[in-house]
Amino acid sequence: MNKKVAKERIDKLREELNRHNYNYYVLAKPEITDFEYDIMMNDLVELERRFPDFADNTSPSLRVGSDINTEFQQVEHKYPMLSLGNSYSEQELIEFDNRVKKTILEDVQYVCELKYDGTSISLIYENGILVRAITRGDGEKGDDVTANVRTINSIPLSLKSVNFPKEFEIRGEIYLSHKTFNRLNKEREEAGEQPFANPRNAAAGSLKLQNSAEVAKRGLDCFLYYLLGENLPSNSHFQNLKEAKTWGLVIPEHIKVCNNINEVLDFIHYWDRERKKLDFDIDGIVIKVDNLNQQKQLGFTAKSPRWAIAYKFKAEQAVTKVLSIDYQVGRTGAITPVANLEPVLLAGTTVKRASLHNADQIALHDIRINDFVFVEKGGEIIPKVVGVDISLRKPESVVTEYITNCPECGIKLIRLEGEAKHFCPNEQNCPPQIKGKIEHFVSRKAMNIATAEATIDLLFANNLIKTAADLYSLNKEDVINLERFAEKSAENLIQSIEDSKNTEFEKVLYAIGIRFVGETVAKTLASHFKNIDAIKNATFQELTEVDEIGERIAESIIQYFSNEENIQFVDKLCNAGVKMQIEEDSKLEYSDKLKGLSIVISGTFKKFSRDEIKKLIQINGGKNVSSISASTNYFLTGENVGPAKLSKAEKLNIPFLSEDEFIEMIS
């Protein structure tokens, strides 16, 4: 290839890659697959390597990063990056509104934005080219991280439009989505590395890596929310952001102009409920005066602007003391250390216990009895210890020694290669494992045996059951004399056990409790093999040939059915009349009309329940997916559709299906 042809090819690839970046990150309407994008990018990188004369600081190839280590230089901010004043109550927001109105003697509009939980960044563009990216630093100076920021696909290296100011600055937040964060942690755990504590720390740490090629692998993303400079398009902060979006910059969609403080409070109430549905973390709402002239009138304090304030949601982290450490044994034998804490209020509830996860996490944070620790609610539900306040540790503190034997049965613990947790191998005789398996078996998503879950301890303590299969040998006389049982409650339990024999095979398979066989995997196995004997006798190759069944799951299934006691347990369920095969004479016929299609459902339906809709999707070869993404084929909607899913489906241009259209599709 001569230089002329190479230059034409390089220019064409750069143009196409920039167009696809804009379609994906700004318009949310990708035209090609990730694979096709990667092929084009690899071609460009190779051509630029072979023809270095055509190097360009705005080339999309810079997304790949460099292996050259660099030290960050300190750069002074043209406009200081001040912190926002925080408020923790609605009354404080009302007081903020009153202060604004005392200075601004005309109508005031506010712009409400989500407060993203990431790391702040300032981007400087000159003549439409990204020339510098600077961290907040101390507000006056920050680190020049331009090389690293160039690897972030959602930040354009050159702008599309020609209507931008000659020079301007735009600020935002670099973050990691939950999906990317979970992927990174999974990769780190598989590589034997410590997982990141949370997306915010992972994003901040990634941005400060010395090797931009490593930054490129992290999958950082960015939202932009504040435009500064001379000759801005509008006197409205909100309109400036709308204009910036036309330049190719990624402006968040969740922004609203509010005419008064009551509308601001409504916005806060909405996102306090809905934030759990986002694929990224927020910790509050930012409220800004929209009019730039009014902003100038209000001015600044030494630390923060008077025209903006941040409302913080209820604290999700608290500090408290570790009183002791217990070790719980799960139904799989996994040992989970749990800290007993001095009671502390966290996100509206009193927390007394928190997970310590495993031995590695205890060692990583060096958690000790009598330490003062930071507690968060993982997923805003399950409390967990995320760090220690070393400054409060007493000199006589003793390092925690992880247990070596099961706290319940005394058997020596094992730790399998690649596993984070220790395990008790005494699967058949360790009481918590036995009871845990039975509790799982009777749970609502499994066999759904009413009232049984609350009475497992009672039945087990009176030697009425040793495995879940023993439930089917119970009669009313066995339980009627037990504590808390009367004739009616005994009859209800026995009837519920009898009714569970009609549970679908896929749920029975899930209830059995084979390790790594969750609800989705159980459905896949049941649909493919049709009955328990076919699964029991399947080879490793036959199992891994099934879509979404990996080596780990296949090994677990084979190991389960190589144990004679497990085989006897399954046989006992069969003999009791529990369904161990798919009903081939079902009124619903199997087809491949939805083969290869991913479908998200939302709302309530008139002709079918949600579970029935999911069943119809599955038996016609489709895949039920819980969240909207670019790979979703259809969004099947009923009444009262979730607003977050609806918004995302519209943004990604996902085809909508009504219930009637869906029925016609599979009929």
VOTORGU-199561 format. One record per residue (C-alpha): x, y, z; residue in one letter. Coordinates in nm, 3 decimals. Example, Ala and Ser with C-alpha at 12.3 -4.5 7.8 and 13.67 -1.06 7.14 Angstrom:
BEGIN
[[1.230,-0.450,0.780],A]
[[1.367,-0.106,0.714],S]
***
This chain:
BEGIN
[[0.000,0.000,0.000],M]
[[0.148,0.336,-0.104],N]
[[0.123,0.653,0.105],K]
[[-0.160,0.804,-0.097],K]
[[-0.383,0.498,-0.062],V]
[[-0.288,0.465,0.307],A]
[[-0.379,0.830,0.375],K]
[[-0.717,0.789,0.206],E]
[[-0.787,0.471,0.403],R]
[[-0.677,0.630,0.735],I]
[[-0.895,0.937,0.676],D]
[[-1.193,0.720,0.586],K]
[[-1.151,0.499,0.896],L]
[[-1.118,0.802,1.124],R]
[[-1.433,0.956,0.976],E]
[[-1.631,0.634,1.015],E]
[[-1.511,0.562,1.368],L]
[[-1.592,0.916,1.483],N]
[[-1.939,0.884,1.329],R]
[[-2.000,0.553,1.505],H]
[[-1.880,0.696,1.838],N]
[[-2.130,0.980,1.800],Y]
[[-2.413,0.742,1.710],N]
[[-2.338,0.517,2.007],Y]
[[-2.262,0.763,2.287],Y]
[[-2.463,1.074,2.197],V]
[[-2.757,0.944,1.994],L]
[[-2.765,0.598,2.160],A]
[[-2.837,0.451,1.814],K]
[[-2.548,0.223,1.719],P]
[[-2.536,0.114,1.356],E]
[[-2.270,-0.158,1.384],I]
[[-2.173,-0.428,1.632],T]
[[-1.884,-0.397,1.879],D]
[[-1.702,-0.662,1.675],F]
[[-1.729,-0.459,1.354],E]
[[-1.614,-0.148,1.540],Y]
[[-1.311,-0.332,1.679],D]
[[-1.211,-0.454,1.332],I]
[[-1.216,-0.098,1.198],M]
[[-1.020,0.027,1.500],M]
[[-0.757,-0.246,1.461],N]
[[-0.717,-0.156,1.092],D]
[[-0.663,0.212,1.181],L]
[[-0.409,0.135,1.455],V]
[[-0.211,-0.089,1.219],E]
[[-0.211,0.168,0.936],L]
[[-0.100,0.447,1.170],E]
[[0.180,0.224,1.295],R]
[[0.299,0.159,0.941],R]
[[0.261,0.523,0.831],F]
[[0.359,0.738,1.134],P]
[[0.370,1.053,0.916],D]
[[-0.008,1.062,0.936],F]
[[-0.027,1.085,1.318],A]
[[-0.309,1.305,1.448],D]
[[-0.393,1.405,1.806],N]
[[-0.765,1.374,1.730],T]
[[-0.745,1.023,1.585],S]
[[-0.992,0.774,1.740],P]
[[-0.698,0.533,1.769],S]
[[-0.596,0.723,2.082],L]
[[-0.885,0.538,2.252],R]
[[-0.652,0.238,2.273],V]
[[-0.404,0.423,2.492],G]
[[-0.027,0.398,2.516],S]
[[0.204,0.163,2.703],D]
[[0.436,0.454,2.782],I]
[[0.424,0.549,3.149],N]
[[0.386,0.919,3.223],T]
[[0.387,1.129,3.536],E]
[[0.104,1.378,3.572],F]
[[0.179,1.749,3.553],Q]
[[-0.004,2.000,3.770],Q]
[[-0.209,2.249,3.568],V]
[[-0.382,2.562,3.699],E]
[[-0.755,2.587,3.640],H]
[[-0.865,2.893,3.441],K]
[[-1.188,2.887,3.643],Y]
[[-1.150,2.744,3.997],P]
[[-1.326,2.409,4.049],M]
[[-1.515,2.485,4.367],L]
[[-1.714,2.236,4.571],S]
[[-2.089,2.266,4.610],L]
[[-2.251,2.338,4.943],G]
[[-2.435,2.033,5.072],N]
[[-2.782,2.010,5.221],S]
[[-2.937,1.713,5.395],Y]
[[-3.292,1.829,5.446],S]
[[-3.571,1.984,5.244],E]
[[-3.581,2.273,5.489],Q]
[[-3.224,2.363,5.393],E]
[[-3.332,2.374,5.028],L]
[[-3.619,2.606,5.114],I]
[[-3.370,2.832,5.296],E]
[[-3.145,2.825,4.988],F]
[[-3.443,2.931,4.774],D]
[[-3.519,3.217,5.013],N]
[[-3.156,3.338,5.001],R]
[[-3.160,3.337,4.621],V]
[[-3.486,3.534,4.609],K]
[[-3.353,3.797,4.849],K]
[[-3.082,3.879,4.595],T]
[[-3.268,3.811,4.270],I]
[[-3.576,4.030,4.264],L]
[[-3.727,3.861,3.959],E]
[[-3.846,3.514,3.862],D]
[[-3.590,3.239,3.914],V]
[[-3.577,2.904,3.740],Q]
[[-3.370,2.616,3.872],Y]
[[-3.205,2.332,3.682],V]
[[-3.206,1.998,3.864],C]
[[-2.941,1.739,3.778],E]
[[-2.839,1.405,3.921],L]
[[-2.532,1.416,4.146],K]
[[-2.309,1.152,3.995],Y]
[[-2.086,0.953,4.227],D]
[[-1.761,0.949,4.031],G]
[[-1.457,1.171,3.989],T]
[[-1.470,1.528,3.857],S]
[[-1.304,1.626,3.530],I]
[[-1.256,1.948,3.335],S]
[[-1.225,1.926,2.955],L]
[[-1.081,2.212,2.749],I]
[[-1.158,2.242,2.378],Y]
[[-0.988,2.478,2.133],E]
[[-1.122,2.511,1.780],N]
[[-1.329,2.199,1.843],G]
[[-1.030,1.986,1.950],I]
[[-0.983,1.836,2.299],L]
[[-0.652,1.984,2.412],V]
[[-0.650,1.915,2.785],R]
[[-0.826,1.722,3.060],A]
[[-0.765,1.821,3.423],I]
[[-0.877,1.664,3.751],T]
[[-1.026,1.876,4.030],R]
[[-0.710,1.855,4.244],G]
[[-0.730,2.123,4.514],D]
[[-0.970,2.335,4.310],G]
[[-0.695,2.572,4.199],E]
[[-0.469,2.318,4.030],K]
[[-0.528,1.964,3.907],G]
[[-0.350,1.678,3.731],D]
[[-0.325,1.681,3.352],D]
[[-0.476,1.342,3.260],V]
[[-0.534,1.415,2.891],T]
[[-0.374,1.093,2.766],A]
[[-0.598,0.884,2.990],N]
[[-0.915,1.078,2.910],V]
[[-0.855,1.029,2.538],R]
[[-0.917,0.658,2.592],T]
[[-1.276,0.722,2.710],I]
[[-1.501,0.656,2.413],N]
[[-1.784,0.885,2.523],S]
[[-1.554,1.193,2.526],I]
[[-1.513,1.329,2.170],P]
[[-1.159,1.420,2.064],L]
[[-1.299,1.656,1.802],S]
[[-1.646,1.811,1.783],L]
[[-1.902,1.759,1.509],K]
[[-2.066,2.099,1.478],S]
[[-1.910,2.435,1.380],V]
[[-2.122,2.647,1.616],N]
[[-1.907,2.606,1.928],F]
[[-1.699,2.887,2.085],P]
[[-1.336,2.908,1.975],K]
[[-1.232,2.807,2.326],E]
[[-1.444,2.668,2.608],F]
[[-1.434,2.441,2.909],E]
[[-1.689,2.178,3.000],I]
[[-1.696,1.990,3.328],R]
[[-1.842,1.659,3.424],G]
[[-1.802,1.333,3.609],E]
[[-1.607,1.027,3.505],I]
[[-1.771,0.712,3.634],Y]
[[-1.807,0.336,3.597],L]
[[-2.144,0.182,3.522],S]
[[-2.258,-0.103,3.746],H]
[[-2.229,-0.342,3.453],K]
[[-1.868,-0.244,3.382],T]
[[-1.779,-0.240,3.752],F]
[[-1.913,-0.594,3.797],N]
[[-1.721,-0.710,3.488],R]
[[-1.396,-0.560,3.619],L]
[[-1.437,-0.720,3.960],N]
[[-1.518,-1.057,3.807],K]
[[-1.203,-1.036,3.595],E]
[[-0.996,-0.933,3.896],R]
[[-1.129,-1.216,4.110],E]
[[-1.063,-1.469,3.834],E]
[[-0.707,-1.333,3.809],A]
[[-0.661,-1.366,4.187],G]
[[-0.661,-0.988,4.240],E]
[[-0.851,-0.793,4.502],Q]
[[-1.186,-0.659,4.377],P]
[[-1.255,-0.287,4.381],F]
[[-1.452,-0.160,4.681],A]
[[-1.699,0.050,4.482],N]
[[-1.743,0.212,4.136],P]
[[-1.640,0.558,4.257],R]
[[-1.301,0.444,4.389],N]
[[-1.246,0.227,4.083],A]
[[-1.315,0.520,3.848],A]
[[-1.089,0.759,4.040],A]
[[-0.808,0.502,4.060],G]
[[-0.839,0.412,3.693],S]
[[-0.815,0.775,3.584],L]
[[-0.485,0.814,3.771],K]
[[-0.314,0.506,3.626],L]
[[0.021,0.587,3.470],Q]
[[-0.039,0.356,3.173],N]
[[-0.315,0.482,2.942],S]
[[-0.339,0.144,2.768],A]
[[-0.454,0.001,3.101],E]
[[-0.701,0.288,3.143],V]
[[-0.848,0.200,2.804],A]
[[-0.932,-0.150,2.931],K]
[[-1.128,-0.020,3.231],R]
[[-1.433,0.100,3.036],G]
[[-1.465,0.444,3.197],L]
[[-1.758,0.663,3.097],D]
[[-1.840,1.032,3.138],C]
[[-2.135,1.269,3.182],F]
[[-2.085,1.642,3.116],L]
[[-2.294,1.906,3.291],Y]
[[-2.136,2.254,3.312],Y]
[[-2.021,2.478,3.025],L]
[[-1.783,2.770,3.086],L]
[[-1.616,3.026,2.862],G]
[[-1.667,3.344,2.665],E]
[[-1.932,3.382,2.395],N]
[[-2.144,3.090,2.514],L]
[[-2.451,3.013,2.300],P]
[[-2.710,3.118,2.557],S]
[[-2.768,3.299,2.885],N]
[[-2.936,2.979,3.007],S]
[[-2.732,2.700,3.165],H]
[[-2.990,2.446,3.046],F]
[[-2.990,2.573,2.685],Q]
[[-2.609,2.571,2.679],N]
[[-2.611,2.202,2.769],L]
[[-2.868,2.130,2.497],K]
[[-2.646,2.310,2.247],E]
[[-2.336,2.124,2.368],A]
[[-2.511,1.797,2.291],K]
[[-2.536,1.899,1.923],T]
[[-2.156,1.939,1.922],W]
[[-2.121,1.569,2.007],G]
[[-2.075,1.599,2.383],L]
[[-2.254,1.349,2.609],V]
[[-2.503,1.545,2.819],I]
[[-2.714,1.346,3.070],P]
[[-3.079,1.299,2.983],E]
[[-3.200,1.331,3.343],H]
[[-3.206,1.713,3.367],I]
[[-3.512,1.923,3.440],K]
[[-3.593,2.294,3.451],V]
[[-3.805,2.375,3.758],C]
[[-4.006,2.694,3.803],N]
[[-4.014,2.687,4.183],N]
[[-3.883,2.504,4.487],I]
[[-4.183,2.269,4.499],N]
[[-4.096,2.135,4.154],E]
[[-3.738,2.091,4.276],V]
[[-3.863,1.884,4.569],L]
[[-4.080,1.673,4.336],D]
[[-3.771,1.598,4.125],F]
[[-3.580,1.495,4.438],I]
[[-3.861,1.269,4.560],H]
[[-3.881,1.099,4.221],Y]
[[-3.511,1.021,4.201],W]
[[-3.488,0.914,4.564],D]
[[-3.720,0.630,4.456],R]
[[-3.597,0.568,4.102],E]
[[-3.218,0.590,4.150],R]
[[-3.201,0.220,4.228],K]
[[-3.293,0.150,3.866],K]
[[-2.996,0.342,3.725],L]
[[-2.688,0.162,3.596],D]
[[-2.461,0.407,3.777],F]
[[-2.437,0.553,4.126],D]
[[-2.578,0.888,4.233],I]
[[-2.572,1.025,4.585],D]
[[-2.801,1.323,4.551],G]
[[-2.941,1.602,4.334],I]
[[-2.768,1.923,4.223],V]
[[-2.982,2.238,4.202],I]
[[-2.852,2.535,3.998],K]
[[-2.992,2.875,3.910],V]
[[-3.046,2.854,3.534],D]
[[-2.988,3.218,3.430],N]
[[-2.615,3.300,3.394],L]
[[-2.666,3.670,3.472],N]
[[-2.844,3.573,3.791],Q]
[[-2.555,3.338,3.873],Q]
[[-2.316,3.634,3.844],K]
[[-2.538,3.843,4.072],Q]
[[-2.533,3.570,4.337],L]
[[-2.158,3.515,4.307],G]
[[-1.940,3.285,4.518],F]
[[-1.822,3.223,4.869],T]
[[-1.459,3.125,4.922],A]
[[-1.551,2.759,4.879],K]
[[-1.867,2.730,4.672],S]
[[-2.107,2.912,4.436],P]
[[-2.409,3.082,4.595],R]
[[-2.622,2.992,4.293],W]
[[-2.600,2.613,4.336],A]
[[-2.647,2.357,4.610],I]
[[-2.631,1.978,4.637],A]
[[-2.902,1.781,4.814],Y]
[[-2.759,1.457,4.954],K]
[[-2.974,1.149,4.991],F]
[[-2.981,0.975,5.329],K]
[[-2.638,0.863,5.441],A]
[[-2.549,0.520,5.309],E]
[[-2.229,0.489,5.510],Q]
[[-2.186,0.500,5.885],A]
[[-1.909,0.443,6.142],V]
[[-1.956,0.198,6.427],T]
[[-1.767,-0.049,6.646],K]
[[-1.707,-0.420,6.583],V]
[[-1.814,-0.606,6.897],L]
[[-1.744,-0.961,6.776],S]
[[-1.721,-1.176,6.463],I]
[[-1.944,-1.477,6.389],D]
[[-1.896,-1.732,6.111],Y]
[[-2.212,-1.845,5.931],Q]
[[-2.242,-2.166,5.732],V]
[[-2.454,-2.145,5.417],G]
[[-2.646,-2.422,5.241],R]
[[-2.352,-2.479,5.004],T]
[[-2.108,-2.500,5.297],G]
[[-1.964,-2.156,5.224],A]
[[-1.841,-1.976,5.536],I]
[[-1.938,-1.609,5.568],T]
[[-1.783,-1.402,5.848],P]
[[-2.027,-1.152,5.996],V]
[[-1.942,-0.857,6.220],A]
[[-2.165,-0.791,6.521],N]
[[-2.180,-0.413,6.553],L]
[[-2.282,-0.146,6.794],E]
[[-2.626,-0.050,6.654],P]
[[-2.602,0.239,6.407],V]
[[-2.859,0.419,6.189],L]
[[-2.785,0.369,5.819],L]
[[-3.009,0.477,5.529],A]
[[-3.315,0.481,5.752],G]
[[-3.264,0.148,5.931],T]
[[-3.073,0.033,6.238],T]
[[-2.778,-0.191,6.148],V]
[[-2.643,-0.439,6.402],K]
[[-2.466,-0.690,6.175],R]
[[-2.268,-0.660,5.854],A]
[[-2.100,-0.904,5.616],S]
[[-1.720,-0.930,5.611],L]
[[-1.740,-1.148,5.295],H]
[[-1.436,-1.375,5.334],N]
[[-1.088,-1.416,5.482],A]
[[-0.927,-1.206,5.208],D]
[[-1.154,-0.908,5.279],Q]
[[-1.080,-0.926,5.652],I]
[[-0.708,-0.932,5.576],A]
[[-0.732,-0.659,5.310],L]
[[-0.898,-0.411,5.547],H]
[[-0.726,-0.561,5.856],D]
[[-1.059,-0.574,6.040],I]
[[-1.030,-0.650,6.412],R]
[[-1.262,-0.680,6.709],I]
[[-1.311,-0.339,6.876],N]
[[-1.219,-0.158,6.553],D]
[[-1.433,0.133,6.435],F]
[[-1.540,0.047,6.082],V]
[[-1.717,0.209,5.788],F]
[[-2.041,0.031,5.703],V]
[[-2.231,0.062,5.376],E]
[[-2.540,-0.103,5.238],K]
[[-2.435,-0.314,4.940],G]
[[-2.698,-0.266,4.675],G]
[[-2.863,-0.045,4.939],E]
[[-2.996,-0.358,5.112],I]
[[-2.725,-0.577,5.269],I]
[[-2.488,-0.402,5.512],P]
[[-2.117,-0.463,5.459],K]
[[-1.794,-0.339,5.616],V]
[[-1.587,-0.144,5.363],V]
[[-1.301,-0.007,5.572],G]
[[-1.147,0.066,5.912],V]
[[-1.077,0.396,6.086],D]
[[-0.720,0.311,6.189],I]
[[-0.686,0.637,6.382],S]
[[-0.931,0.503,6.644],L]
[[-0.758,0.165,6.689],R]
[[-0.626,0.088,7.037],K]
[[-0.264,-0.029,7.090],P]
[[-0.374,-0.363,7.241],E]
[[-0.567,-0.453,6.925],S]
[[-0.515,-0.812,6.803],V]
[[-0.510,-0.927,6.439],V]
[[-0.813,-1.141,6.346],T]
[[-0.727,-1.507,6.287],E]
[[-0.970,-1.672,6.046],Y]
[[-1.121,-1.999,6.170],I]
[[-0.984,-2.330,6.042],T]
[[-1.272,-2.559,6.141],N]
[[-1.646,-2.543,6.081],C]
[[-1.814,-2.359,6.372],P]
[[-2.112,-2.598,6.350],E]
[[-1.977,-2.949,6.293],C]
[[-1.605,-2.906,6.366],G]
[[-1.483,-3.047,6.031],I]
[[-1.166,-2.886,5.892],K]
[[-1.249,-2.618,5.634],L]
[[-1.123,-2.629,5.277],I]
[[-1.062,-2.357,5.019],R]
[[-1.079,-2.459,4.655],L]
[[-0.848,-2.303,4.400],E]
[[-1.004,-1.990,4.253],G]
[[-1.265,-1.964,4.531],E]
[[-1.285,-1.659,4.758],A]
[[-1.459,-1.840,5.043],K]
[[-1.371,-2.128,5.273],H]
[[-1.607,-2.427,5.272],F]
[[-1.720,-2.694,5.511],C]
[[-1.701,-3.021,5.311],P]
[[-1.940,-3.203,5.547],N]
[[-2.231,-3.152,5.309],E]
[[-2.454,-3.436,5.432],Q]
[[-2.410,-3.397,5.809],N]
[[-2.350,-3.029,5.887],C]
[[-2.681,-2.899,6.037],P]
[[-2.682,-2.548,5.882],P]
[[-2.613,-2.694,5.538],Q]
[[-2.895,-2.947,5.575],I]
[[-3.143,-2.686,5.698],K]
[[-3.025,-2.435,5.440],G]
[[-3.089,-2.680,5.158],K]
[[-3.438,-2.753,5.289],I]
[[-3.516,-2.382,5.328],E]
[[-3.404,-2.326,4.971],H]
[[-3.617,-2.619,4.853],F]
[[-3.941,-2.487,5.006],V]
[[-3.883,-2.121,4.915],S]
[[-4.128,-1.927,4.700],R]
[[-3.919,-1.933,4.382],K]
[[-3.856,-2.306,4.423],A]
[[-4.128,-2.546,4.547],M]
[[-4.327,-2.270,4.719],N]
[[-4.442,-2.482,5.015],I]
[[-4.642,-2.239,5.227],A]
[[-4.552,-2.201,5.599],T]
[[-4.277,-2.463,5.573],A]
[[-3.990,-2.214,5.559],E]
[[-4.078,-2.081,5.904],A]
[[-4.099,-2.430,6.057],T]
[[-3.785,-2.601,5.921],I]
[[-3.600,-2.564,6.253],D]
[[-3.895,-2.718,6.437],L]
[[-3.929,-3.012,6.200],L]
[[-3.554,-3.070,6.196],F]
[[-3.514,-3.047,6.575],A]
[[-3.788,-3.309,6.622],N]
[[-3.617,-3.547,6.378],N]
[[-3.915,-3.536,6.142],L]
[[-3.701,-3.442,5.842],I]
[[-3.336,-3.491,5.750],K]
[[-3.363,-3.389,5.385],T]
[[-3.621,-3.198,5.182],A]
[[-3.746,-3.529,5.041],A]
[[-3.863,-3.627,5.391],D]
[[-4.129,-3.355,5.369],L]
[[-4.329,-3.583,5.141],Y]
[[-4.343,-3.852,5.411],S]
[[-4.506,-3.622,5.669],L]
[[-4.870,-3.650,5.768],N]
[[-5.095,-3.437,5.983],K]
[[-5.044,-3.652,6.292],E]
[[-4.665,-3.599,6.269],D]
[[-4.690,-3.224,6.309],V]
[[-5.015,-3.145,6.489],I]
[[-4.861,-3.183,6.834],N]
[[-4.562,-2.959,6.759],L]
[[-4.534,-2.614,6.913],E]
[[-4.735,-2.347,6.726],R]
[[-4.929,-2.612,6.530],F]
[[-5.304,-2.668,6.550],A]
[[-5.523,-2.890,6.335],E]
[[-5.582,-2.623,6.068],K]
[[-5.217,-2.518,6.039],S]
[[-5.110,-2.884,6.022],A]
[[-5.361,-2.949,5.744],E]
[[-5.241,-2.641,5.554],N]
[[-4.878,-2.754,5.570],L]
[[-4.954,-3.108,5.451],I]
[[-5.179,-2.976,5.171],Q]
[[-4.912,-2.730,5.058],S]
[[-4.656,-3.011,5.044],I]
[[-4.900,-3.221,4.839],E]
[[-4.969,-2.930,4.601],D]
[[-4.597,-2.879,4.544],S]
[[-4.584,-3.210,4.355],K]
[[-4.735,-3.018,4.062],N]
[[-4.448,-2.765,4.053],T]
[[-4.294,-2.724,3.706],E]
[[-3.982,-2.928,3.643],F]
[[-3.762,-2.620,3.594],E]
[[-3.848,-2.503,3.948],K]
[[-3.792,-2.851,4.090],V]
[[-3.448,-2.853,3.929],L]
[[-3.372,-2.516,4.087],Y]
[[-3.508,-2.638,4.424],A]
[[-3.278,-2.941,4.430],I]
[[-2.994,-2.699,4.496],G]
[[-2.714,-2.801,4.260],I]
[[-2.436,-2.548,4.297],R]
[[-2.436,-2.276,4.027],F]
[[-2.777,-2.392,3.898],V]
[[-2.989,-2.085,3.959],G]
[[-3.334,-2.007,3.822],E]
[[-3.216,-1.916,3.472],T]
[[-2.978,-2.210,3.438],V]
[[-3.248,-2.448,3.565],A]
[[-3.487,-2.322,3.295],K]
[[-3.222,-2.369,3.029],T]
[[-3.140,-2.723,3.143],L]
[[-3.505,-2.824,3.174],A]
[[-3.588,-2.686,2.830],S]
[[-3.295,-2.865,2.668],H]
[[-3.288,-3.204,2.841],F]
[[-3.661,-3.234,2.924],K]
[[-3.616,-3.468,3.225],N]
[[-3.396,-3.539,3.525],I]
[[-3.253,-3.866,3.391],D]
[[-3.119,-3.694,3.080],A]
[[-2.949,-3.432,3.298],I]
[[-2.817,-3.693,3.541],K]
[[-2.663,-3.896,3.257],N]
[[-2.537,-3.604,3.046],A]
[[-2.167,-3.593,2.967],T]
[[-1.949,-3.289,3.017],F]
[[-1.952,-3.222,2.642],Q]
[[-2.330,-3.257,2.619],E]
[[-2.374,-3.010,2.902],L]
[[-2.133,-2.747,2.769],T]
[[-2.291,-2.766,2.424],E]
[[-2.607,-2.616,2.576],V]
[[-2.628,-2.239,2.528],D]
[[-2.514,-2.048,2.842],E]
[[-2.393,-2.362,3.023],I]
[[-2.023,-2.315,3.094],G]
[[-1.757,-2.550,3.223],E]
[[-1.805,-2.454,3.588],R]
[[-2.177,-2.534,3.578],I]
[[-2.119,-2.858,3.387],A]
[[-1.857,-2.973,3.638],E]
[[-2.090,-2.893,3.927],S]
[[-2.377,-3.095,3.774],I]
[[-2.155,-3.396,3.711],I]
[[-2.010,-3.374,4.061],Q]
[[-2.359,-3.355,4.212],Y]
[[-2.482,-3.670,4.037],F]
[[-2.162,-3.858,4.116],S]
[[-2.264,-3.855,4.484],N]
[[-2.478,-4.156,4.578],E]
[[-2.663,-3.969,4.853],E]
[[-2.769,-3.700,4.604],N]
[[-2.895,-3.966,4.363],I]
[[-3.097,-4.126,4.645],Q]
[[-3.242,-3.784,4.734],F]
[[-3.356,-3.723,4.375],V]
[[-3.496,-4.077,4.349],D]
[[-3.694,-4.022,4.669],K]
[[-3.846,-3.706,4.518],L]
[[-3.937,-3.903,4.204],C]
[[-4.102,-4.175,4.412],N]
[[-4.298,-3.912,4.605],A]
[[-4.453,-3.794,4.279],G]
[[-4.260,-3.470,4.228],V]
[[-4.241,-3.374,3.859],K]
[[-3.906,-3.467,3.714],M]
[[-3.982,-3.395,3.351],Q]
[[-4.140,-3.131,3.132],I]
[[-4.505,-3.199,3.057],E]
[[-4.491,-3.286,2.687],E]
[[-4.870,-3.287,2.662],D]
[[-4.891,-2.923,2.768],S]
[[-5.146,-2.712,2.589],K]
[[-4.862,-2.478,2.501],L]
[[-4.673,-2.601,2.199],E]
[[-4.299,-2.549,2.168],Y]
[[-4.167,-2.351,1.872],S]
[[-3.864,-2.153,1.759],D]
[[-4.061,-1.846,1.647],K]
[[-3.870,-1.628,1.894],L]
[[-3.537,-1.806,1.855],K]
[[-3.243,-1.574,1.916],G]
[[-3.462,-1.283,2.031],L]
[[-3.404,-1.103,2.361],S]
[[-3.725,-0.959,2.506],I]
[[-3.778,-0.730,2.804],V]
[[-4.127,-0.715,2.956],I]
[[-4.271,-0.438,3.170],S]
[[-4.613,-0.350,3.311],G]
[[-4.926,-0.556,3.371],T]
[[-5.108,-0.753,3.103],F]
[[-5.477,-0.830,3.041],K]
[[-5.467,-1.181,2.894],K]
[[-5.167,-1.333,3.069],F]
[[-4.977,-1.288,3.394],S]
[[-4.614,-1.176,3.377],R]
[[-4.498,-1.530,3.459],D]
[[-4.716,-1.670,3.180],E]
[[-4.574,-1.415,2.936],I]
[[-4.220,-1.516,3.036],K]
[[-4.312,-1.881,2.989],K]
[[-4.449,-1.809,2.640],L]
[[-4.129,-1.629,2.545],I]
[[-3.919,-1.920,2.669],Q]
[[-4.113,-2.205,2.509],I]
[[-4.106,-2.024,2.178],N]
[[-3.728,-2.006,2.184],G]
[[-3.687,-1.649,2.310],G]
[[-3.484,-1.516,2.597],K]
[[-3.628,-1.321,2.891],N]
[[-3.400,-1.029,2.973],V]
[[-3.441,-0.812,3.282],S]
[[-3.295,-0.482,3.160],S]
[[-3.299,-0.278,2.841],I]
[[-2.976,-0.261,2.640],S]
[[-2.868,-0.202,2.282],A]
[[-2.891,-0.579,2.220],S]
[[-3.260,-0.598,2.325],T]
[[-3.477,-0.701,2.030],N]
[[-3.821,-0.612,2.166],Y]
[[-3.977,-0.424,2.460],F]
[[-4.306,-0.600,2.544],L]
[[-4.526,-0.355,2.733],T]
[[-4.853,-0.370,2.922],G]
[[-5.009,-0.108,3.146],E]
[[-4.810,0.093,3.404],N]
[[-4.474,0.047,3.232],V]
[[-4.168,0.130,3.442],G]
[[-4.059,0.488,3.348],P]
[[-3.685,0.410,3.355],A]
[[-3.721,0.115,3.117],K]
[[-3.956,0.313,2.894],L]
[[-3.712,0.604,2.873],S]
[[-3.417,0.379,2.795],K]
[[-3.609,0.181,2.533],A]
[[-3.708,0.504,2.358],E]
[[-3.352,0.632,2.379],K]
[[-3.210,0.313,2.225],L]
[[-3.492,0.295,1.969],N]
[[-3.595,-0.055,2.081],I]
[[-3.907,-0.183,1.895],P]
[[-4.218,-0.193,2.118],F]
[[-4.463,-0.484,2.127],L]
[[-4.815,-0.479,2.267],S]
[[-4.963,-0.791,2.425],E]
[[-5.181,-0.851,2.115],D]
[[-4.885,-0.806,1.878],E]
[[-4.687,-1.054,2.085],F]
[[-4.968,-1.313,2.075],I]
[[-4.995,-1.270,1.698],E]
[[-4.620,-1.312,1.669],M]
[[-4.619,-1.656,1.835],I]
[[-4.958,-1.782,1.714],S]
***
